[in-house]
Structures are given as structure tokens and as C-alpha cells.
Amino acid sequence: MTKRSKRLKEALSKILTQFYPLAGKFKDNTQIVCNDEGIYYAEARVKQKLQDFLCHPDDEKVRELLPESPCTVESSIENYVIGIQVSINRVIRS
């Protein structure tokens, strides 16, 4: 886990106490159960730098950052209200 990732998790845990329904899970279409279990959090390794991504926006590059299926088995079973994916640039050596 990177230092930034750790800081992000710590910040999320603090902010989600103020917006606790976001850290809950859907019980059905009308209710959110706030159980302090947190949110769906995933880390992904990518082969592109943020600067390159922002300077040359491309729909294909955006699709590469997303999971193949918008709902993973883990997130759909648990019915999280929100999920966060952190994309970390892999070091590309020439």
C-alpha cells in the first residue's frame, strides 16, 4: 500500500462519519443500512501517467481505467452505496 493510498483511506474514514449513509449498504430500493462497514475500495495498476491522460483525453483510455464489468461480484453482493477505485501508475521502464 502506498503512502497516498493509506492517507486516502484515513481521510475517507473521517469524512464518511459525517456522511454516514454513503458508508452504508442498500437493503432494498428504499432503505440504506448504516453499519459502519465502509465502502467498496479497490486499487488498480495502470500503464499511463495522469499527465498524459489529461493532456490527451481519449474514450478508449477512460475505458481502460474501468473494470470490465461495472458491478463486481463483491460489490454487487454487498450492495455498497458507493465505491472508489484508485488507479496507480506502474513504473514504465524503457
Biopython code that builds the backbone (N, CA, C, O; Angstrom):
import numpy as np
from Bio.PDB.StructureBuilder import StructureBuilder

atoms = [
    (1, "MET", "N", (0.845, -1.168, 0.000)),
    (1, "MET", "CA", (0.000, 0.000, 0.000)),
    (1, "MET", "C", (0.899, 1.242, 0.000)),
    (1, "MET", "O", (1.847, 1.328, 0.780)),
    (2, "THR", "N", (0.597, 2.193, -0.871)),
    (2, "THR", "CA", (1.389, 3.409, -0.938)),
    (2, "THR", "C", (0.989, 4.365, 0.183)),
    (2, "THR", "O", (-0.078, 4.226, 0.781)),
    (3, "LYS", "N", (1.852, 5.331, 0.457)),
    (3, "LYS", "CA", (1.538, 6.322, 1.488)),
    (3, "LYS", "C", (0.288, 7.108, 1.124)),
    (3, "LYS", "O", (-0.554, 7.387, 1.978)),
    (4, "ARG", "N", (0.176, 7.464, -0.158)),
    (4, "ARG", "CA", (-1.000, 8.222, -0.593)),
    (4, "ARG", "C", (-2.272, 7.401, -0.434)),
    (4, "ARG", "O", (-3.308, 7.921, -0.018)),
    (5, "SER", "N", (-2.191, 6.145, -0.760)),
    (5, "SER", "CA", (-3.350, 5.273, -0.618)),
    (5, "SER", "C", (-3.762, 5.174, 0.850)),
    (5, "SER", "O", (-4.948, 5.214, 1.177)),
    (6, "LYS", "N", (-2.787, 5.046, 1.708)),
    (6, "LYS", "CA", (-3.073, 4.965, 3.145)),
    (6, "LYS", "C", (-3.721, 6.260, 3.641)),
    (6, "LYS", "O", (-4.680, 6.225, 4.412)),
    (7, "ARG", "N", (-3.190, 7.407, 3.192)),
    (7, "ARG", "CA", (-3.770, 8.694, 3.595)),
    (7, "ARG", "C", (-5.194, 8.847, 3.064)),
    (7, "ARG", "O", (-6.065, 9.379, 3.753)),
    (8, "LEU", "N", (-5.426, 8.381, 1.840)),
    (8, "LEU", "CA", (-6.767, 8.453, 1.275)),
    (8, "LEU", "C", (-7.742, 7.627, 2.103)),
    (8, "LEU", "O", (-8.851, 8.078, 2.392)),
    (9, "LYS", "N", (-7.340, 6.439, 2.479)),
    (9, "LYS", "CA", (-8.212, 5.590, 3.302)),
    (9, "LYS", "C", (-8.510, 6.253, 4.648)),
    (9, "LYS", "O", (-9.642, 6.211, 5.130)),
    (10, "GLU", "N", (-7.495, 6.861, 5.245)),
    (10, "GLU", "CA", (-7.703, 7.544, 6.525)),
    (10, "GLU", "C", (-8.651, 8.724, 6.369)),
    (10, "GLU", "O", (-9.530, 8.931, 7.205)),
    (11, "ALA", "N", (-8.474, 9.506, 5.290)),
    (11, "ALA", "CA", (-9.352, 10.648, 5.044)),
    (11, "ALA", "C", (-10.785, 10.187, 4.793)),
    (11, "ALA", "O", (-11.734, 10.800, 5.283)),
    (12, "LEU", "N", (-10.941, 9.110, 4.031)),
    (12, "LEU", "CA", (-12.281, 8.574, 3.772)),
    (12, "LEU", "C", (-12.964, 8.145, 5.062)),
    (12, "LEU", "O", (-14.155, 8.390, 5.253)),
    (13, "SER", "N", (-12.213, 7.510, 5.937)),
    (13, "SER", "CA", (-12.828, 7.049, 7.189)),
    (13, "SER", "C", (-13.303, 8.225, 8.032)),
    (13, "SER", "O", (-14.308, 8.117, 8.734)),
    (14, "LYS", "N", (-12.592, 9.341, 7.970)),
    (14, "LYS", "CA", (-13.011, 10.529, 8.728)),
    (14, "LYS", "C", (-14.204, 11.213, 8.086)),
    (14, "LYS", "O", (-15.158, 11.577, 8.773)),
    (15, "ILE", "N", (-14.157, 11.389, 6.778)),
    (15, "ILE", "CA", (-15.237, 12.117, 6.099)),
    (15, "ILE", "C", (-16.530, 11.309, 6.062)),
    (15, "ILE", "O", (-17.619, 11.879, 6.123)),
    (16, "LEU", "N", (-16.417, 9.996, 5.963)),
    (16, "LEU", "CA", (-17.624, 9.174, 5.884)),
    (16, "LEU", "C", (-18.416, 9.170, 7.182)),
    (16, "LEU", "O", (-19.606, 8.855, 7.171)),
    (17, "THR", "N", (-17.789, 9.511, 8.293)),
    (17, "THR", "CA", (-18.557, 9.620, 9.542)),
    (17, "THR", "C", (-19.529, 10.791, 9.470)),
    (17, "THR", "O", (-20.574, 10.773, 10.119)),
    (18, "GLN", "N", (-19.184, 11.815, 8.677)),
    (18, "GLN", "CA", (-20.067, 12.974, 8.527)),
    (18, "GLN", "C", (-21.162, 12.711, 7.488)),
    (18, "GLN", "O", (-22.224, 13.331, 7.534)),
    (19, "PHE", "N", (-20.909, 11.813, 6.574)),
    (19, "PHE", "CA", (-21.873, 11.459, 5.537)),
    (19, "PHE", "C", (-22.140, 9.949, 5.613)),
    (19, "PHE", "O", (-22.018, 9.226, 4.625)),
    (20, "TYR", "N", (-22.502, 9.508, 6.797)),
    (20, "TYR", "CA", (-22.588, 8.080, 7.097)),
    (20, "TYR", "C", (-23.473, 7.265, 6.160)),
    (20, "TYR", "O", (-23.177, 6.089, 5.954)),
    (21, "PRO", "N", (-24.552, 7.819, 5.572)),
    (21, "PRO", "CA", (-25.328, 6.958, 4.657)),
    (21, "PRO", "C", (-24.498, 6.469, 3.464)),
    (21, "PRO", "O", (-24.786, 5.410, 2.907)),
    (22, "LEU", "N", (-23.478, 7.224, 3.073)),
    (22, "LEU", "CA", (-22.635, 6.794, 1.958)),
    (22, "LEU", "C", (-21.808, 5.562, 2.301)),
    (22, "LEU", "O", (-21.379, 4.832, 1.408)),
    (23, "ALA", "N", (-21.586, 5.331, 3.580)),
    (23, "ALA", "CA", (-20.818, 4.163, 4.008)),
    (23, "ALA", "C", (-21.722, 2.973, 4.321)),
    (23, "ALA", "O", (-21.261, 1.953, 4.832)),
    (24, "GLY", "N", (-22.990, 3.107, 4.017)),
    (24, "GLY", "CA", (-23.924, 2.019, 4.274)),
    (24, "GLY", "C", (-24.080, 1.098, 3.077)),
    (24, "GLY", "O", (-23.339, 1.177, 2.097)),
    (25, "LYS", "N", (-25.046, 0.243, 3.189)),
    (25, "LYS", "CA", (-25.357, -0.695, 2.106)),
    (25, "LYS", "C", (-26.855, -0.634, 1.835)),
    (25, "LYS", "O", (-27.657, -0.386, 2.736)),
    (26, "PHE", "N", (-27.216, -0.867, 0.574)),
    (26, "PHE", "CA", (-28.623, -0.889, 0.217)),
    (26, "PHE", "C", (-29.278, -2.132, 0.799)),
    (26, "PHE", "O", (-28.789, -3.249, 0.634)),
    (27, "LYS", "N", (-30.388, -1.913, 1.478)),
    (27, "LYS", "CA", (-31.180, -3.045, 1.967)),
    (27, "LYS", "C", (-32.185, -3.431, 0.890)),
    (27, "LYS", "O", (-32.402, -4.612, 0.620)),
    (28, "ASP", "N", (-32.778, -2.446, 0.297)),
    (28, "ASP", "CA", (-33.675, -2.626, -0.840)),
    (28, "ASP", "C", (-33.665, -1.300, -1.594)),
    (28, "ASP", "O", (-32.765, -0.485, -1.393)),
    (29, "ASN", "N", (-34.634, -1.076, -2.442)),
    (29, "ASN", "CA", (-34.652, 0.156, -3.232)),
    (29, "ASN", "C", (-35.007, 1.401, -2.439)),
    (29, "ASN", "O", (-34.904, 2.512, -2.959)),
    (30, "THR", "N", (-35.422, 1.238, -1.196)),
    (30, "THR", "CA", (-35.863, 2.393, -0.418)),
    (30, "THR", "C", (-35.093, 2.614, 0.875)),
    (30, "THR", "O", (-35.309, 3.621, 1.548)),
    (31, "GLN", "N", (-34.200, 1.697, 1.240)),
    (31, "GLN", "CA", (-33.514, 1.814, 2.526)),
    (31, "GLN", "C", (-32.010, 1.610, 2.387)),
    (31, "GLN", "O", (-31.536, 0.804, 1.587)),
    (32, "ILE", "N", (-31.274, 2.380, 3.206)),
    (32, "ILE", "CA", (-29.830, 2.198, 3.334)),
    (32, "ILE", "C", (-29.550, 1.852, 4.789)),
    (32, "ILE", "O", (-29.982, 2.560, 5.699)),
    (33, "VAL", "N", (-28.836, 0.776, 5.000)),
    (33, "VAL", "CA", (-28.459, 0.362, 6.352)),
    (33, "VAL", "C", (-27.052, 0.899, 6.621)),
    (33, "VAL", "O", (-26.107, 0.567, 5.905)),
    (34, "CYS", "N", (-26.923, 1.722, 7.647)),
    (34, "CYS", "CA", (-25.625, 2.299, 8.004)),
    (34, "CYS", "C", (-25.001, 1.417, 9.074)),
    (34, "CYS", "O", (-25.379, 1.474, 10.244)),
    (35, "ASN", "N", (-24.036, 0.596, 8.655)),
    (35, "ASN", "CA", (-23.497, -0.416, 9.550)),
    (35, "ASN", "C", (-22.008, -0.227, 9.851)),
    (35, "ASN", "O", (-21.388, -1.103, 10.453)),
    (36, "ASP", "N", (-21.430, 0.899, 9.443)),
    (36, "ASP", "CA", (-20.012, 1.203, 9.694)),
    (36, "ASP", "C", (-19.047, 0.211, 9.053)),
    (36, "ASP", "O", (-17.899, 0.111, 9.485)),
    (37, "GLU", "N", (-19.483, -0.515, 8.044)),
    (37, "GLU", "CA", (-18.576, -1.436, 7.363)),
    (37, "GLU", "C", (-17.733, -0.726, 6.310)),
    (37, "GLU", "O", (-16.755, -1.291, 5.819)),
    (38, "GLY", "N", (-18.094, 0.491, 5.961)),
    (38, "GLY", "CA", (-17.307, 1.245, 4.996)),
    (38, "GLY", "C", (-17.830, 1.116, 3.579)),
    (38, "GLY", "O", (-18.978, 0.734, 3.353)),
    (39, "ILE", "N", (-16.957, 1.445, 2.622)),
    (39, "ILE", "CA", (-17.322, 1.465, 1.210)),
    (39, "ILE", "C", (-16.526, 0.415, 0.446)),
    (39, "ILE", "O", (-15.598, -0.193, 0.982)),
    (40, "TYR", "N", (-16.897, 0.214, -0.796)),
    (40, "TYR", "CA", (-16.131, -0.680, -1.665)),
    (40, "TYR", "C", (-14.908, 0.100, -2.136)),
    (40, "TYR", "O", (-15.053, 1.169, -2.730)),
    (41, "TYR", "N", (-13.722, -0.409, -1.886)),
    (41, "TYR", "CA", (-12.472, 0.274, -2.220)),
    (41, "TYR", "C", (-11.587, -0.695, -3.000)),
    (41, "TYR", "O", (-11.362, -1.828, -2.574)),
    (42, "ALA", "N", (-11.093, -0.237, -4.142)),
    (42, "ALA", "CA", (-10.224, -1.085, -4.963)),
    (42, "ALA", "C", (-9.038, -0.260, -5.450)),
    (42, "ALA", "O", (-9.143, 0.949, -5.657)),
    (43, "GLU", "N", (-7.916, -0.939, -5.626)),
    (43, "GLU", "CA", (-6.736, -0.307, -6.207)),
    (43, "GLU", "C", (-6.400, -1.024, -7.502)),
    (43, "GLU", "O", (-6.476, -2.249, -7.589)),
    (44, "ALA", "N", (-6.026, -0.239, -8.510)),
    (44, "ALA", "CA", (-5.683, -0.806, -9.811)),
    (44, "ALA", "C", (-4.345, -0.236, -10.267)),
    (44, "ALA", "O", (-4.015, 0.911, -9.968)),
    (45, "ARG", "N", (-3.592, -1.034, -10.983)),
    (45, "ARG", "CA", (-2.331, -0.589, -11.579)),
    (45, "ARG", "C", (-2.595, -0.233, -13.032)),
    (45, "ARG", "O", (-3.242, -0.997, -13.750)),
    (46, "VAL", "N", (-2.105, 0.912, -13.471)),
    (46, "VAL", "CA", (-2.310, 1.354, -14.851)),
    (46, "VAL", "C", (-0.969, 1.637, -15.509)),
    (46, "VAL", "O", (0.036, 1.836, -14.826)),
    (47, "LYS", "N", (-0.957, 1.654, -16.839)),
    (47, "LYS", "CA", (0.258, 1.876, -17.611)),
    (47, "LYS", "C", (0.336, 3.285, -18.185)),
    (47, "LYS", "O", (1.069, 3.512, -19.148)),
    (48, "GLN", "N", (-0.386, 4.217, -17.628)),
    (48, "GLN", "CA", (-0.349, 5.567, -18.155)),
    (48, "GLN", "C", (-0.179, 6.576, -17.035)),
    (48, "GLN", "O", (-0.608, 6.357, -15.903)),
    (49, "LYS", "N", (0.452, 7.678, -17.377)),
    (49, "LYS", "CA", (0.658, 8.748, -16.408)),
    (49, "LYS", "C", (-0.551, 9.665, -16.437)),
    (49, "LYS", "O", (-1.187, 9.831, -17.478)),
    (50, "LEU", "N", (-0.871, 10.263, -15.295)),
    (50, "LEU", "CA", (-2.012, 11.162, -15.206)),
    (50, "LEU", "C", (-1.851, 12.324, -16.186)),
    (50, "LEU", "O", (-2.815, 12.716, -16.842)),
    (51, "GLN", "N", (-0.665, 12.865, -16.288)),
    (51, "GLN", "CA", (-0.411, 13.993, -17.194)),
    (51, "GLN", "C", (-0.751, 13.619, -18.638)),
    (51, "GLN", "O", (-1.402, 14.392, -19.340)),
    (52, "ASP", "N", (-0.317, 12.448, -19.081)),
    (52, "ASP", "CA", (-0.618, 12.007, -20.445)),
    (52, "ASP", "C", (-2.123, 11.808, -20.632)),
    (52, "ASP", "O", (-2.684, 12.149, -21.673)),
    (53, "PHE", "N", (-2.753, 11.258, -19.618)),
    (53, "PHE", "CA", (-4.197, 11.017, -19.680)),
    (53, "PHE", "C", (-4.963, 12.331, -19.796)),
    (53, "PHE", "O", (-5.893, 12.439, -20.595)),
    (54, "LEU", "N", (-4.579, 13.328, -19.004)),
    (54, "LEU", "CA", (-5.286, 14.605, -19.010)),
    (54, "LEU", "C", (-4.980, 15.448, -20.249)),
    (54, "LEU", "O", (-5.850, 16.163, -20.746)),
    (55, "CYS", "N", (-3.750, 15.364, -20.744)),
    (55, "CYS", "CA", (-3.367, 16.158, -21.920)),
    (55, "CYS", "C", (-3.926, 15.599, -23.218)),
    (55, "CYS", "O", (-4.115, 16.340, -24.183)),
    (56, "HIS", "N", (-4.188, 14.305, -23.251)),
    (56, "HIS", "CA", (-4.682, 13.654, -24.468)),
    (56, "HIS", "C", (-5.882, 12.774, -24.123)),
    (56, "HIS", "O", (-5.792, 11.547, -24.159)),
    (57, "PRO", "N", (-7.018, 13.419, -23.784)),
    (57, "PRO", "CA", (-8.186, 12.613, -23.402)),
    (57, "PRO", "C", (-8.646, 11.727, -24.556)),
    (57, "PRO", "O", (-8.628, 12.121, -25.722)),
    (58, "ASP", "N", (-9.050, 10.541, -24.195)),
    (58, "ASP", "CA", (-9.437, 9.554, -25.194)),
    (58, "ASP", "C", (-10.425, 8.591, -24.541)),
    (58, "ASP", "O", (-10.170, 8.080, -23.450)),
    (59, "ASP", "N", (-11.550, 8.345, -25.208)),
    (59, "ASP", "CA", (-12.561, 7.441, -24.647)),
    (59, "ASP", "C", (-11.992, 6.060, -24.347)),
    (59, "ASP", "O", (-12.348, 5.443, -23.343)),
    (60, "GLU", "N", (-11.110, 5.575, -25.216)),
    (60, "GLU", "CA", (-10.525, 4.248, -25.010)),
    (60, "GLU", "C", (-9.683, 4.221, -23.736)),
    (60, "GLU", "O", (-9.704, 3.233, -23.003)),
    (61, "LYS", "N", (-8.941, 5.299, -23.467)),
    (61, "LYS", "CA", (-8.136, 5.369, -22.244)),
    (61, "LYS", "C", (-9.026, 5.356, -21.009)),
    (61, "LYS", "O", (-8.685, 4.750, -19.993)),
    (62, "VAL", "N", (-10.162, 6.027, -21.103)),
    (62, "VAL", "CA", (-11.100, 6.031, -19.973)),
    (62, "VAL", "C", (-11.619, 4.623, -19.732)),
    (62, "VAL", "O", (-11.681, 4.174, -18.587)),
    (63, "ARG", "N", (-11.994, 3.920, -20.795)),
    (63, "ARG", "CA", (-12.498, 2.546, -20.655)),
    (63, "ARG", "C", (-11.447, 1.622, -20.040)),
    (63, "ARG", "O", (-11.790, 0.696, -19.304)),
    (64, "GLU", "N", (-10.175, 1.867, -20.337)),
    (64, "GLU", "CA", (-9.110, 1.036, -19.775)),
    (64, "GLU", "C", (-9.010, 1.178, -18.256)),
    (64, "GLU", "O", (-8.519, 0.272, -17.584)),
    (65, "LEU", "N", (-9.469, 2.301, -17.713)),
    (65, "LEU", "CA", (-9.409, 2.524, -16.268)),
    (65, "LEU", "C", (-10.553, 1.874, -15.517)),
    (65, "LEU", "O", (-10.485, 1.714, -14.298)),
    (66, "LEU", "N", (-11.600, 1.499, -16.228)),
    (66, "LEU", "CA", (-12.780, 0.931, -15.590)),
    (66, "LEU", "C", (-12.725, -0.582, -15.574)),
    (66, "LEU", "O", (-12.130, -1.188, -16.465)),
    (67, "PRO", "N", (-13.334, -1.201, -14.578)),
    (67, "PRO", "CA", (-13.401, -2.668, -14.578)),
    (67, "PRO", "C", (-14.197, -3.148, -15.781)),
    (67, "PRO", "O", (-15.043, -2.424, -16.305)),
    (68, "GLU", "N", (-13.922, -4.374, -16.217)),
    (68, "GLU", "CA", (-14.646, -4.920, -17.369)),
    (68, "GLU", "C", (-16.150, -4.956, -17.116)),
    (68, "GLU", "O", (-16.949, -4.680, -18.010)),
    (69, "SER", "N", (-16.511, -5.290, -15.923)),
    (69, "SER", "CA", (-17.917, -5.310, -15.548)),
    (69, "SER", "C", (-18.142, -4.223, -14.510)),
    (69, "SER", "O", (-17.424, -4.179, -13.511)),
    (70, "PRO", "N", (-19.128, -3.334, -14.716)),
    (70, "PRO", "CA", (-19.330, -2.243, -13.766)),
    (70, "PRO", "C", (-19.650, -2.697, -12.348)),
    (70, "PRO", "O", (-19.370, -1.980, -11.388)),
    (71, "CYS", "N", (-20.229, -3.869, -12.213)),
    (71, "CYS", "CA", (-20.528, -4.401, -10.880)),
    (71, "CYS", "C", (-19.705, -5.657, -10.672)),
    (71, "CYS", "O", (-19.923, -6.662, -11.348)),
    (72, "THR", "N", (-18.780, -5.611, -9.763)),
    (72, "THR", "CA", (-18.030, -6.812, -9.464)),
    (72, "THR", "C", (-18.891, -7.714, -8.599)),
    (72, "THR", "O", (-19.870, -7.266, -8.003)),
    (73, "VAL", "N", (-18.532, -8.955, -8.534)),
    (73, "VAL", "CA", (-19.284, -9.892, -7.703)),
    (73, "VAL", "C", (-19.292, -9.397, -6.268)),
    (73, "VAL", "O", (-20.324, -9.424, -5.597)),
    (74, "GLU", "N", (-18.117, -8.938, -5.795)),
    (74, "GLU", "CA", (-18.024, -8.500, -4.405)),
    (74, "GLU", "C", (-18.916, -7.289, -4.136)),
    (74, "GLU", "O", (-19.636, -7.266, -3.138)),
    (75, "SER", "N", (-18.878, -6.287, -5.009)),
    (75, "SER", "CA", (-19.655, -5.079, -4.739)),
    (75, "SER", "C", (-21.153, -5.296, -4.941)),
    (75, "SER", "O", (-21.956, -4.695, -4.229)),
    (76, "SER", "N", (-21.542, -6.132, -5.886)),
    (76, "SER", "CA", (-22.972, -6.326, -6.119)),
    (76, "SER", "C", (-23.603, -7.188, -5.030)),
    (76, "SER", "O", (-24.768, -6.984, -4.687)),
    (77, "ILE", "N", (-22.872, -8.133, -4.487)),
    (77, "ILE", "CA", (-23.405, -8.962, -3.405)),
    (77, "ILE", "C", (-23.616, -8.109, -2.160)),
    (77, "ILE", "O", (-24.638, -8.220, -1.483)),
    (78, "GLU", "N", (-22.650, -7.268, -1.872)),
    (78, "GLU", "CA", (-22.721, -6.462, -0.657)),
    (78, "GLU", "C", (-23.612, -5.232, -0.805)),
    (78, "GLU", "O", (-24.026, -4.654, 0.200)),
    (79, "ASN", "N", (-23.915, -4.822, -2.035)),
    (79, "ASN", "CA", (-24.780, -3.675, -2.276)),
    (79, "ASN", "C", (-24.259, -2.377, -1.667)),
    (79, "ASN", "O", (-25.014, -1.638, -1.035)),
    (80, "TYR", "N", (-22.988, -2.105, -1.854)),
    (80, "TYR", "CA", (-22.419, -0.866, -1.352)),
    (80, "TYR", "C", (-23.079, 0.338, -2.022)),
    (80, "TYR", "O", (-23.456, 0.274, -3.192)),
    (81, "VAL", "N", (-23.215, 1.426, -1.282)),
    (81, "VAL", "CA", (-23.795, 2.642, -1.834)),
    (81, "VAL", "C", (-22.821, 3.285, -2.814)),
    (81, "VAL", "O", (-23.218, 3.702, -3.902)),
    (82, "ILE", "N", (-21.547, 3.367, -2.435)),
    (82, "ILE", "CA", (-20.535, 3.915, -3.340)),
    (82, "ILE", "C", (-19.300, 3.021, -3.333)),
    (82, "ILE", "O", (-19.101, 2.200, -2.438)),
    (83, "GLY", "N", (-18.496, 3.208, -4.344)),
    (83, "GLY", "CA", (-17.228, 2.506, -4.433)),
    (83, "GLY", "C", (-16.179, 3.454, -4.976)),
    (83, "GLY", "O", (-16.493, 4.382, -5.720)),
    (84, "ILE", "N", (-14.951, 3.221, -4.607)),
    (84, "ILE", "CA", (-13.840, 4.051, -5.069)),
    (84, "ILE", "C", (-12.758, 3.150, -5.623)),
    (84, "ILE", "O", (-12.392, 2.140, -5.023)),
    (85, "GLN", "N", (-12.257, 3.539, -6.783)),
    (85, "GLN", "CA", (-11.112, 2.847, -7.367)),
    (85, "GLN", "C", (-9.971, 3.845, -7.455)),
    (85, "GLN", "O", (-10.129, 4.935, -8.007)),
    (86, "VAL", "N", (-8.837, 3.474, -6.916)),
    (86, "VAL", "CA", (-7.624, 4.275, -7.016)),
    (86, "VAL", "C", (-6.752, 3.633, -8.080)),
    (86, "VAL", "O", (-6.395, 2.460, -7.972)),
    (87, "SER", "N", (-6.409, 4.398, -9.105)),
    (87, "SER", "CA", (-5.566, 3.891, -10.183)),
    (87, "SER", "C", (-4.148, 4.390, -9.979)),
    (87, "SER", "O", (-3.903, 5.597, -9.964)),
    (88, "ILE", "N", (-3.213, 3.462, -9.822)),
    (88, "ILE", "CA", (-1.826, 3.788, -9.536)),
    (88, "ILE", "C", (-0.977, 3.484, -10.755)),
    (88, "ILE", "O", (-1.051, 2.392, -11.318)),
    (89, "ASN", "N", (-0.174, 4.450, -11.157)),
    (89, "ASN", "CA", (0.685, 4.279, -12.325)),
    (89, "ASN", "C", (1.808, 3.292, -12.016)),
    (89, "ASN", "O", (2.556, 3.460, -11.053)),
    (90, "ARG", "N", (1.908, 2.261, -12.852)),
    (90, "ARG", "CA", (3.040, 1.350, -12.755)),
    (90, "ARG", "C", (4.247, 2.041, -13.353)),
    (90, "ARG", "O", (4.108, 2.811, -14.303)),
    (91, "VAL", "N", (5.401, 1.790, -12.830)),
    (91, "VAL", "CA", (6.618, 2.375, -13.378)),
    (91, "VAL", "C", (6.892, 1.715, -14.718)),
    (91, "VAL", "O", (7.020, 0.494, -14.808)),
    (92, "ILE", "N", (6.980, 2.530, -15.753)),
    (92, "ILE", "CA", (7.245, 2.020, -17.103)),
    (92, "ILE", "C", (8.708, 2.289, -17.423)),
    (92, "ILE", "O", (9.131, 3.441, -17.517)),
    (93, "ARG", "N", (9.466, 1.230, -17.588)),
    (93, "ARG", "CA", (10.896, 1.367, -17.876)),
    (93, "ARG", "C", (11.152, 1.119, -19.344)),
    (93, "ARG", "O", (10.589, 0.207, -19.948)),
    (94, "SER", "N", (12.017, 1.951, -19.908)),
    (94, "SER", "CA", (12.358, 1.807, -21.336)),
    (94, "SER", "C", (13.476, 0.838, -21.537)),
    (94, "SER", "O", (13.888, 0.597, -22.671)),
]
sb = StructureBuilder()
sb.init_structure("model")
sb.init_model(0)
sb.init_chain("A")
sb.init_seg("    ")
for serial, (resi, resn, name, xyz) in enumerate(atoms, 1):
    if name == "N":
        sb.init_residue(resn, " ", resi, " ")
    sb.init_atom(name, np.array(xyz, "f"), 0.0, 1.0, " ", f" {name:<3s}", serial, name[0])
structure = sb.get_structure()
